Amino acid sequence: MEYVIEMLNIRKEFPGIVANDNITVQLKKGEIHALLGENGAGKSTLMNVLFGLYQPEQGEIRVKGEKVNITNPNIANELGIGMVHQHFMLVEPFTVTQNIVLGSEPTKKSGVIDIERARKDIKEISDRYGLKVDPDAKISDISVGMQQRVEILKTLYRGAEVLIFDEPTAVLTPQEIHELMDIMRSLVKEGKSIILITHKLKEIMEVCDSCTVIRKGKGIGTTDTSTTNVNELASLMVGREVNFNTVKTESHPKETVLKIENLVVKDSRKVDLVKELNLEIRAGEIVGIAGVDGNGQSELIEAITGLTKSVSGKIELKSKNITNKTPRKVTESGIGHIPQDRHRFGLVLDYSIGENMVLQTYYKKPYSKAKVLNYKEILNKAEKLIQEYDVRTPSVHTPARALSGGNQQKAIIGREVDRSPDLLIAAQPTRGLDVGAIEFIHKKLIEERDKGKAILLVSFELDEIINVSDRIAVMFDGKIVAEVKPEETNEQELGLLMAGSKVKAGESNVTE
């Protein structure tokens, strides 16, 4: 059997941690091979070794049977290996074309960049693989899904035959995920080979030919997807049986905690993104908001948490008006916030993970006295939360940016849930988390509900909305257009409502 890529007995160490312990991965030509593992299992590290960003302590890499020494990404590119990173490597003020050719610019005889030739080449590649993007659009003006296409085009422009996708669906909407799957299929049809780093089991079963499982830095084994199933892969990944059905008792909502009346939020161009919105959440219930990205969910959350100003309307928490209060005042009034963008709103990436654990409370006792931080108390608290939420980190002093995305997310969730606020806003709380961590977080949200707290859950994962919510509000075009009970709906009906169709539970007739 000839493999296009072989990583044999790879070992990669960092101070205090063995990230990859004697792992072997072999990729056949024209296949999509999944690399499956929990958050912090060592998947991204292993692929960073293949892409030349890290050097292994032991093991060897072969490309088409030949032993190679990949000391930097340029050598990986020359060998036909491209990587689409989880956090995109794009220059926002540049255009799509400028980003794609950056570092590999075609030039005229005069030495001037031949931008027309670049546009022509990009259009050719984009048409061939169904990657429709506007070559003249600025990165800052296009959606996350389109930015990902630009990253894919960057690798193809440099002649990649092997593409590494690092958690590519973590930030995509369901529609964008479907489109990405089609793109991956068309890439392998053209003879490319793909390694897909993921922990989304449904995606592996849908699009991958084979799967290598990594657990705590060790290779557990490789299997063909045709001979396995979701439950078996989940058990291999976390080392125990995973319950995919959220276990909860019926909710018994009490007094109103959050009341929103006629809320209007505009964007910088003075366009209404939240339009006369009304919503109530009571103590002891989880209200899920279902909606396609871009229908005002982000702006609603930002208005509640004080990150953006509302133009009109009222937001009350336990009968107290908190409209347009500062984020700190909102936090102190009894609101916890798990933000959908963990890097912008959830963490200070250059602070240690320990310091990040007290971002909401560092100025209070026992973490601060006479405006001097008490690091002993801060680190004690951080150690407790790291253990409770299984945040995989070499140390409490490790910078937050050094942790995997999933472990960063677990740290934020630990910090916010631990404060046990009256209202917990959980926006995409399980984005980037593996099945074991998702099961744990859902349990924590339900525990908070059972303590009499109010939970607002915003998620693009419809199975999460249906499984965890006690009541579902559907958001479309800045408004709540429907409210349904989870037990009386399904993903298909929610999808129709999210697209603006009017349909009642149990009906098949859809009106536009």
ZAZA-195351 format. One record per residue: residue in one letter; x, y, z of N, C-alpha, C in turn. Coordinates in steps of 0.001 Angstrom, whole numbers, plus 500000, padded with zeros to 6 digits. Atoms other than C-alpha are relative to their C-alpha. Last residue first. Example, Ala and Ser with C-alpha at 12.3 -4.5 7.8 and 13.67 -1.06 7.14 Angstrom:
// residues 2
S499180498810499940513670498940507140499230501090500730/A500890498810500000512300495500507800500900501200500000/
***
This chain:
// residues 512
E498905499023499981456351531736502860499472501362500473/T500299498785500761453831529127503778501139500982500143/V499132498870499685454712525601504779499586501185499148/N500189498917500959452175522806504894500794501216500426/S499021500144501080453643519826506782499859501121498967/E500506499684501320451996520549510110501077499800498937/G500882501059500473452867518736513341499437500268498628/A499584501371499694454290521834514987498973499006499491/K500310500403498633453119524981513246500410498555500193/V500483501382499916454769526440510164499720499662501452/K500961500108498902455531529962509032499436498590500000/S501273500625500372458709530146506968499087499939501219/G501071499026500173461390532691507883498676499419499569/A499891499428501345464467530515507363498858500978499706/M498788499171500037464745529863511092500185500682498649/L500295498777499247461137528614511060501183500969499963/L500963499223500794461998526117508307499676501325500684/G499293499485501170465112524908510137499102500864499135/L499215498853499541463129524564513372500728500656498830/E500927498891499751460619522353511556500752501246500455/Q500555499548501280463371520149510120499079501199500206/E499026499154500695465307519941513390499438500561498700/N498845500769500483462274518671515305500907500938499206/T499402499534501255459374520080517340501114499060499567/E501023499903501044456878519146520074500567500460498656/E500598501327500218459311517829522698498958500022498885/P499053500950500618461439520968522372499367498660499655/K499476500889498957458466523281523039500902498967499342/V500433501403500059458036526043520495500565499234501192/E499554500692498777458164529843520380499448498591499954/A500780501160499522458027531632517036500565499519501323/V501120500270500915459143534767515177499145498811500448/I500433501342499604461424536317517819498756499696499179/K501198500153499161462720539292515851499854498557500473/G500011499103498847465990540540514348498812499876500928/D500023498594500402465503538989510901499793500937501197/F499827499772501443464667535550512294499877501500499738/M499696498625500380464933534282515864500233500086498504/V499347499967501316463225531112517061500167501443499570/A500438498801500719462505530897520799500786500049498690/I499164499538501120462812527389522237499355501224499360/R500841499221500904461533526359525695500908500548498913/D501358500286499528462936523803528143498981500708499109/S500968498942499681466233523788526264498700499451500590/V499716499311498731468978521128526513498905500975500411/N499677500865498855468168518464523929500014500735501330/I501135500886499710466376520637521326500248499183501272/I501161499176499635468938523470521400498833499108500418/E499718499445498668471842520982521408498805500821500494/D500200501119499062470338519032518466500280500457501432/L501425500196499724469955522363516659499751498829500947/E500166501451500000473633523252516980498557499680500388/F500306500378501384473715526955515995499765498489499898/S499147501004500644473482527834519683499554499766498565/V500002499655501432472174530555521982500965499049499311/L499085500794500819471233529339525481499853500411498535/L500280499675501399469689531814527921501058499300499160/I498947500227501006469695530240531391499480500423498627/A500538499870501362467714531356534453501154499858499011/K499422498938500835468855530058537852499311500023498630/G500907498861500104466658528073540235500561501159499209/K499766499158498816469282525585541441499097501229499973/D500640500662498854467784523117538923500243500734501319/R501458499858500135468677525519536110499290499446501235/E500282498591499687472272525645537370498489500277499911/E499820499842498542472398521831537418499674501432500431/I501236500524499394470963521790533866500077500090501524/L501078499049500290473764524063532655498701499552500670/K499791498806499166476354521870534422498886501027499783/K500359500382498623474969518668532842500115501215500936/H501472500070499966475113520286529395499514499675501407/I500507498617500003478735521219530105498479500015500034/F499720499381498697479685517617531089499389501406500079/E500859500692499027478044516008528010500129500670501378/I501369499527500283479749518599525780499020499404501021/A500110498661499404483114517808527448498602500570499785/G499929500160498541482753514091526677499814501334500700/V501273500536499485481560514793523131499996499839501517/D500221501399500367484501517074522282498762499464500726/L499831500984498930484336520873522545499720498586499494/G498616500460499880485024523394519756500228498981501098/R499237499856501239481738525233520227501443499554500238/T499250501237500263480076523816523365500772500059498679/P499153500439498878478936527125524872500838498772499705/Q499162501058500589477749528663521543500899499367501080/A500013499851501458476417531644523523501001499020499391/A499040500962500569475601530735527135499888500055498478/I500129499970501458473959533652528943501090499109499426/L498785500419500704473648532775532631499704500006498498/L500216500283501416471030534745534541501339499624499383/D501457500170500128470930534736538359499620499652498565/P500782498771500157474710534179538388498507499694499867/S501425500322499835476313530997539816499117501245499882/R500574498824499334479845532507539994498512499817500277/D499605500027498589481202529015539236499415501186500774/V500960500846499268479232528954535971500307500029501492/E501335499395499983481166531948534577499001499176500813/R500006498685499336484715530870535497498577500550500146/G499743500195498569484185527211534601499904501303500775/I501234500569499444482631528131531247500145499793501507/I501007498920499947485577530404530440498719499490500657/A499563499043498968488118527682531349498973501120500166/K500329500592498693486209525045529352500382500939501147/Q501453499922499801486326527308526285499605499455501365/Q500306498587499740490104527797526539498506500148500331/N499616499767498609490374524014526829499830501456500399/G500959500656499117488398523552523618500313500234501465/G501257499255499984490474526117521740498988499422500966/S500848500297501163493730524384522715498692500778500141/L500930501131499839495821526163525351499233499754498702/A499290501259500248498874528314524552499095498778500119/R499895500250501445496765531484524138500685498672499682/A501257500532500547495728531302527804500130499654498523/P500828498973500653499348531762528929498762499370499354/T499909500052501462500508528881531208499137501102499385/H499276498808500484500795529923534880500090500050498474/V500910498876499777498127527443536111500622501298499463/S499875499309498728500337524771534578498966501105500089/P498795500424499283500684522233531757500079500607501393/T498966498972500097497036522858530822501237499514500744/R498675500613500204494125520482530168501033501093499758/V499282499134500948491045522142531678501418499454499877/D499062500797500807489157519254533315500648500856498903/Y500449499928501398486291521482534533500963499303499035/E501431500303500104486662520586538226499536499936498546/Q500256501412499672490460520402538115498537499634499756/I499291500792501024490967523699536312499733498522500217/L500831499995501210488310525273538552500629499166498880/K501266500695499709490113524262541771499142499891498728/E499686501438499918493537525255540416498724499186500204/A499760500494501360492158528669539399500260498497499994/K501299500050500674490726529335542867500158499383498609/N500776501065499341494030528442544540498662499804499306/L499516501278500535495879530555541940499290498816500652/I500335500096501433493789533647542691500381498620499469/E501435500299500110493987533104546470499577499811498546/K500185501310499366497820532912546411498536499569499863/Y499784501087500963497970535706543860499824498624500610/N499554501078499117496389538285546202500158498734499144/L500491501354500291496188541278543866500596498988500971/V498848500867500294496794544697545446499486498576499820/K499623499895501421493959547269545228501273499233499640/A499423498662500155493708547489549050500608500174498606/K500114499278498726493072543741549073500750501312499850/S499370498689500008492371541696545948499780500659501359/Y498984499944501064491513538078545264500756501319499973/P498652499991499412489754537516548639501112500193498952/K499384500928499041488040539963548206499558498590499639/K500751500252498757487006541767545029500819499131500953/Y499948498774499200489034543373542202499258499840501335/Y498640499755499484489854539987540586500063501202500950/T500041499822498531486137539039540303501342500427500605/Q501239499332499568485166538989536614500037500394501478/L500192498733500723488670538268535251498761500764500471/V500594499021499072489222535647537975499752501345499315/M501073500602499203489848532510535851499330500996500956/N501257499958500753491806534546533310498828499450500800/E500509498618499948494551535126535891498660500116499272/G500405499700498621494999531364536331499402501390500124/I501334500584499881495053530778532539499453500254501416/S499976501428499668497975533188532425498570499490500109/Y500015500262498556497445536516530681500065498489500221/D498626499962499495498532536875527033500081499881501526/L499190501142500438495180535664525704501422499996500553/V498845499167500350492999538004527744501104498997499690/L498681500205499401489928535811527527500926501166499690/G499958500962498903486201535752526843501302499924500759/F500777499614498823485284538757524686500176499096501215/R500292498566499896487565538825521669499398500375501340/H498766499210500048489210535406521973499738501497500172/R499244500119498744486144533508523212501261500862499996/D498625499770500474483886534779520433500911500014501221/Q499789500874501161480523533171521325501388500193499409/P500149499329501300480663534675524815500267499057498833/I499056500835500763479911532690528008499903500518498568/H499984499983501467478290535500530003501098499090499459/G498783500666500455477191535561533632499942499864498488/I499999500660501310474588538084534801501378499388499733/G500334501427499903473860539020538422499907499274498671/S501441500103499744473782542826538765499539498547500040/E500251499901498555477568542744539158498517499907500339/T499447501186499334477987541481535594499641500006501487/V500864501122500402475688544185534199500443498720500718/K501263499827499265477532546890536183499041498839499692/R499755500352498593480832545514534849498725500130500832/P499843501450499788479552545440531250500247499624501464/T498669500465500413478360549088531534500107498490500233/K499013499942498909474600549713531779501351499496499472/N498814499173500309472713550325528530500926500243501192/T499811499569501382469429548896529860501202500933499894/I498540500057500271469902547366533330500300500444498566/N499652499576501355466442548276534717501522499968499811/K499128498809500001465755546286537878500425500304498571/S500764498738499890462688543972537914500870501257500083/K500677500063498700464811540821538440499363501349500340/L499545501208499315466944541818535456499419500024501399/E500094500057498541465202544290533171500527498665500503/I499507501298499524466065545256529593499966500033501529/K499575500142498604464015548079528036500467498577500291/G500438501218499325463359549406524548500593499898501389/S501233499833499231465227551911522428499579498662500585/V500550498702500410468551552464520683498732500296500784/S501265500138500725470426549666522466499455501393499720/K501141499212499517474069550192523314498753499657499190/T500464499043501011476689547482522783498773500713500551/L498906499855500971478837545385525118499621500923498844/G499393498669499935476407545969527980501126500220499022/T498768500020499188475622542266528543500723501343500057/I500294500439498624471984542487527384501230500156500882/A500824498977499345472882544591524316499699499616501447/E499128498852499697475773542274523350499213501118500689/I499145500352498855473472539244523633500860501191500412/L500869500148498826470861540825521350500839499732501246/E500324498635499559473548541965518903499081499979501227/S498792499417499399474920538422518643499699501376500578/Q499709500662498710471439536926518074501189500666500704/G500134499116498840470458539530515443500329499380501336/N501390499546499861469745537318512435499764500792501279/G500223498736500698473380536986511361498580500513500092/D499077498934499614473865533299512164499690501269499208/V498835499990500878470759531223511401500871501180500408/G500009499049501115468478531018514392501238499847499158/A499573500642501251467562529012517468499929501048498900/I500302499187501181467431530710520865500587499302498791/G499052500087501110467171528266523753499587500926498876/V500627499567501247465401529147526986501071499993498915/I499011499725501041466599527125529971499223500364498733/E500248500491501360464296527309532979501159500374499075/G500216501440500103464536527532536762499624499520498618/A499105500795499149464067531282537184499667498523499814/R500315500125498582462129532774534296501045499162500743/I499417501260499511463144534087530905499786499959501501/E499947500183498546461069536707529068500638498656500318/L499610501331499513461521538013525519499974499984501525/N500515500266498653460297540908523381500365498574500419/L499981501386499490462173542263520352499479499923501431/E501172500045499097461196545562518686499855498615500649/K501150499173500371463746544887515920498809499774500937/V500996500548499071467290543693516660498797500928499908/L499657501428499972469582544304513673499134499241501008/D500578500758498877468188547747512727500378498523499892/V500985500992500456470605549463510298499490499230501216/K501350499602499568472320552614511622498904499083499448/R500584499336501181475532551831509639498567500454500273/S499278498736500238477373551110512903499443500762498801/D498560500171500205474729548491513800500626501351499677/K499529499689501361471322549164515345501490499692499892/V498544499813500052469681547570518392500384500234498551/V499485499677501335465947547854519154501504500241500117/L498579499645500125464358546183522187500382500237498536/N499859499139501190460550546299522442501441500460499753/E501191499415500633460543544835525974500403500911498845/I499592499084501066463109542422527421498743500499499301/K501150499523500775462437540755530769500497501029498996/L499660499070501083465055538580532464498721500389499260/V498643499492499715464481536935535866500389501045498957/T499267499495501173460715536295535810501344500563500439/E500152498585500325459562534304538857500832500392498769/K500591499176498932459235530500538870499909501454499513/P499599498584499961459858527920536143499258500786501071/H501121499359499296459306524257537023500350501476500169/S499707498740499303461477522316534563498731500521500689/E500824498890500512460862518650533765500300501266500798/T501399500099499567463776516394534729499226501180499409/K500509498902499168467002516206532781498550499733500380/V500922500473498955469277513663531078499558501189500832/T499886499204498786470789514917527821498942499559501012/N501273499385499640470858512112525277500135500717501335/F500297498924500937474301511425523795498673500695500309/N501453499912500151475491509403526810499667501201499119/V500515498630499959479172508571526347498491499971499785/E501236499854500779480707505193527226499462501417500173/R501175500475499252484283505437528464498786500164499100/G499643501111499123487814505992527165498874499522500888/V499961499553498604487135509473525780500293498880500993/M499450498658499801487992508945522106500147500363501474/L498556500006500270487552505188521841500629501344500356/S499364500777498925484144505423523538501512499948499824/A500067499191498771483044508214521178500699499289501157/L498980498947500115484245506227518136500040500857501264/E498684500646499882482222503169519236501119501045499944/N499797500390498591479101505255519845501375499386500229/V499787498821499153479342506998516437500302499605501451/N501174499140499799479702503793514431500347501096500998/T500163499533498618482402501525512939498714500820500113/T500119501144499084483052499329509880499821500430501463/S501049500927500465482424501879507095499781498843500974/T501302499525499534484381504496509050498866499062499577/D500782499528501148487554502464508571498627500432500502/T501117500835500438489596502251511787499369500582498746/T500598499484501236492913503484513157498920499042499537/G500201500930501118494128502958516723499374500699498806/I500829501115499523494579504416520209499776498980498880/G500814500545501082497497506737519340499240498777500486/K499624501326500518498721508407522542499061499576498873/G498685500015500645498707512112523447500433498676499425/K498949499528499082495854511946525952501393499804499414/R500502499722498653493683509919523555501161500343500917/I498923499649499056494257509927519801499354500300501350/V500431499442498704491906508134517381501222500242500881/T499023500341498969492819507624513708499603500708501288/C499893499155498808489850507629511328501072499455500942/S499354500701498882489108506324507850500251500992501126/D499816501406500382486976507190504824500591499190501154/C498658500597499924485630510507506149500014498521499598/V499086499597501073482592512534504999501341499262499983/E500574499507501258479428511527506835501032500141498889/M500772501075500632480772509310509630499478500426498624/I499072501076500363483438511880510478499256498906499247/E499256499555501186480911514710510366500968498920499527/K500912500086501146478580512881512762500717500376498709/L500096501383500466481477512330515177499099499857498776/K501422500103500332482409515957515629499766498669499292/H500573500909499005485792515740517367498500499928499800/T501343499685499521487802517101514477499658499154501214/I499940500016498533491139517248512683498616500390500508/L501001499170499333490512516365509021500128499838501511/I500024500403498585493459515065506982499085500987500708/I500338499077498906492730515397503273500151499326501360/S500178500836498802494068513921500037499844500938501199/K499376499504498771493715515621496644499754499002501132/G498737500671499674492957513618493488500721500533501226/E498928499464500860490321515853491885501372499426500375/K500315500445501363487566513725493439501080500434499019/V499465501368500120489316514339496767499684499398498628/L498524499994499948488814518105496379500562498588499826/S499528499634501339485172517713495248501529500049499951/R500245501112500937484363515763498405500536500333498610/M499023501052499689486030518427500571499833498806499054/I498690499551500493484032521183498832501049498911500227/D500029500129501464480772519280499391501348500391499395/M499958501442500295481598518890503096500028499759498479/L498607500432499843482360522628503249500153498510499695/E499244499541501177478921523446501805501458499555500079/H500454500807501140477170521321504458500794500362498743/I499406501328499786479222523016507180499662499087498827/E498590499897500413478289526431505739500718498662500179/Q499972499899501463474582525524505974501434500040499483/P500322501298500615474970524306509572500060500025498465/T501427500281499847476731527596510509499716498637499354/L500897499916501150480514527563510765498545499738500375/V500603498658500024482859528426513655498980500162498868/A500257499461498649483944524924514740499263501340499967/T501426499670499872483507523448511242499668500676501328/P500503499009500962487173523513510182498557500413500214/E501315499651499449488610521906513342499264500973499069/D499983500037498534492106521924511759498677500533500540/F501049499119499484491849520994508059499958499864501515/I500315500265498594495109519562506661498950501022500425/L500528498874499228495295519497502859499662499546501419/V500510500488498711497542517176500862499544501213500798/E500610501288500354498117517943497167499380499348501237/A500151501068498999498854521626497842499305498778499418/G499802501331500578499938523658494805499846498855500978/R498592500386499815500490527067496427500254498548499579/Y499206499090500825497190528331495002501488499635500074/L500083500520501373495518525268496562500843500846499043/T499236501255500079496726526247500061500016499458498571/K498578499708499757495605529867499726500850498739499847/L499430499532501265492309528721498159501485500327500146/I499868501196500848491537526753501345500650500380498672/E498897500810499455492264529835503494500232498741499145/V498765499291500368490032531953501211501215499214500499/R499751500318501413487279529351501592501278500670499504/Q499437501348500033487614529742505365500300499565498565/Q498591499882499594487132533481505024500681498628499975/M499250499522501172483922532764503070501494500136500329/G499970501101500972482556530676505955500788500371498757/V499008500975499522483527533392508453500132498843499008/S500383500878498891481548535933506433501137499054500381/I500607501274500409483096538671504261499759499098501213/D501393499858500441483662542390504902499318498676499652/S500831499488498901486844542238507029498520500072499632/I500231501088499027488468540013504375499060500460501108/K499089499922498849488053542770501790499638498890500981/A500608499666498695486250541703498603501078500086501073/D499713498598499647488149541880495290499424500406501357/P498559499757499839488482538123494616500338501408500468/D499748498770500757484757537546495366501466500372500172/V499698498825499171484517533934496499500234501197499083/K500407498691500546482955530788495012500290501117501003/L499726499083498885484941527727496040499683501426499556/G501276499515499455483368525158493697500170500920501191/Y500354500715498761486666523310493196498699500491500637/R499720501438500102487383524189489561499503499229501216/D501039500636500835485699527593489736500164498485499989/S501267499907499272487902528689492677498855499361499216/I499979500992498907491070527423491005498641499977500700/E499895501337500617490332529346487778499919498904501075/K501336500301500540489185532455489665499964498587499413/I500877500285498855492417532405491695498610499621499515/D499626501322499455494580532131488568499050499585501132/K500378501004501015492738535046486898500270498584500531/R501464500112499982492949537219490040499525498896499065/A500375500643498722496707536515490341498484499784500049/R499688501423500162497217537330486647499591499226501254/E500998500536500945495432540644487177500214498504499783/I501235500290499266497491541370490306498923499415499088/D500977500156501084500817541082488493498662499581500610/I500940501115499795503026542399491292498952499998498891/V501262499567499381505678544772489868499064498788500121/G499932500291498562509129543261489190498757500430500756/S499508498799499297509408544918485773500151499778501505/K498546499898500247509123541505484123500607501176500760/K499702499698501405505688541154485779501511500094499853/T499494498669500379505295539482489155500170500124498491/P499492500052501377503242536630490640500447501405499601/E500589499093500975503013536978494458500585499792498601/S499787500751501256503867533951496567499456500822498829/G498798500832499869504324535610499999500302499179498767/L499013499428499078500758536931500003501177499047500209/V498662500010500639499028535436496939501106500472500928/I499678501302500596495821534372498756501427499972499457/N499744501006498967495656537393501050500469498680499399/Q498743499641499320496034539927498221500367498968501061/T498857500280500887493350538138496189501322500284500692/V499890501454500141490812538106499052501240499654499169/T501042500677500773491447541794499696500243498492500009/F499633500415501363493615543136502504498805499363499295/P500211498877500931492243545067505552500333499630498541/E501379499527500198491709541762507450499846501168499027/V499799498576499724495113540107506967498689500708499658/L500330499065501076494330536381507204500234501437500452/M498795499180500100495764533498509255499821501000498846/F499510499664501329492444531912510277501195500957500046/H500139498542499944492024530419513733500707500546498764/Q501269499780499297491438526685513180499708501499500121/H499944499951498537494245526571510621498626500312500599/V501039499007499709493844525444507005499833500019501517/M500764500114498754497129523644506294499011501153500133/G500584498714499596498863522869503009499149499814501240/I500829500092498793501251520015502102499518501401500370/G501414500140500348502566519778498522499071499842501191/L500316501433500065506219519078499376498515499748499703/E499241500552501144507106522694498516499713498512499814/N500649499542501239504334523827500887500681499419498767/A501267500749500102505765521688503715499271500376498715/I499603501332500487509214523180503001498748499126499852/N499634499842501419507707526669503318500402498664499380/P501161500126500894505983525585506540500316500174498512/N500845498805499964509315525010508343498850499858498992/T499549499099498930511757522225509291499209501304500053/I500803498786500196510082519427507344500312500974501140/N499736499228498786512750516699507085499312501354499831/V499778498556500160511631514089504569500245500642501360/K499822499358498698511778510280504184500321501480499788/E498669499418499780510489509243500759500062500684501366/G498993501016499735507519506845500526501394500532500297/K499952500941501128505157509334498897501161499012500143/V500922499495501023505971511834501680500197499150498761/R499744500362501397507554510207504715498925500591499105/I501098499671500916507796511647508229500418499593498601/E499667499484501332510005510185510960498743500245499176/G500900500418501074509924509565514682500430500560498655/Q499747501338500571511464511247517711499037499756498851/E498814500539499313511852514695519302500377498629499428/P500209501104499054509493516218516734501308499572500667/Q499082501091500352510036519707515236499827498869501013/Y499280500597498880507104522108515376500938498923499453/L500020498963498959505676524513512753500704499517501268/G498693499366499787506785522205509946500023501093501040/F499937498754500766503323521307508601501290500784500257/L500025500319501429503622517683509741500169501258499151/V498731500686500302504670518804513229500074499699498503/N499015498914500051501766521278513301501410499449499779/M500083499417501341499571518288512416500936501197499840/L499502500975500962500724516423515528499997500580498584/T498536500072499849500245519505517710500599499072498953/S499438498836500696496731519993516329501524499998500084/K500289500077501438495747516444517346500669501140499228/G498746499931500765497471516360520763499809499984498499/A499477501364500174494618515218523045501317499987499221/G498685500151499378494072518813524249500595498615499858/N499271498742499940490349518745523538501330499765500706/E500551498987499100489368515111522991500785501300499855/G499511500031498621490473513136519938499351501089500817/L501034499802498985489814512301516304500608499942501394/L499171500093498803492161512675513341499089500403501146/A500295499207498796489957511942510360501041499754501081/H499607500749498798491305510705507016499779500891501218/I500146499043498897489670511913503801500186499198501286/E500917500306498887491000509758500977499897501186500955/G501415499896500333492381510430497486499048499635501118/K500352499019501025495908509148498156498489499974499755/K499997500507501377496225507196501400499631501121499035/L501041499445500864497168508843504711500144499464498579/Q499688500248501416499118507053507457498806500415499135/V501153499686500856499214508204511089500427499804498552/T499858500296501428501560506807513776498693500314499272/I501225500087500811501865508257517296500342499723498535/N499825501164500872504773507549519708498759499743499115/D499192501087499445503651509937522467499973498806499050/N500157501158500890502434513279521149500962498913500452/A501205499719500796501875516161523605499683498848499056/V499759500734501256504311514937526267498717500122499187/I501093500755500637504031517638528945500490499282498744/G500990500551499072506166519445531550498904499166499361/P499628500050498580508082521618529077498845499484500872/F499867498614499560506841520609525614500371499947501481/E500066499602498589507334517214524010500042501514500135/K499785498557499853506613515770520571499787500387501450/R500031499547498605506979512062519755500308501496500026/I499652498603499704506108510689516315499862500286501499/N499477499965498618506197506908515835500448501401500421/L499696501259499316505723507116512028500630500241501363/M499365499474498794503962509953510249500213498792500905/E499841500917498858503270508669506750500694500749501131/I499369499492498773501853510838503969500089498866501016/V499449498696500379501013509968500350500713500634501188/Y500622498887499285500703506293501280500599501317499508/E499216498757500033501436503389498975499218501114500678/M500846498796500000500000500000500000500880501252500000/
***
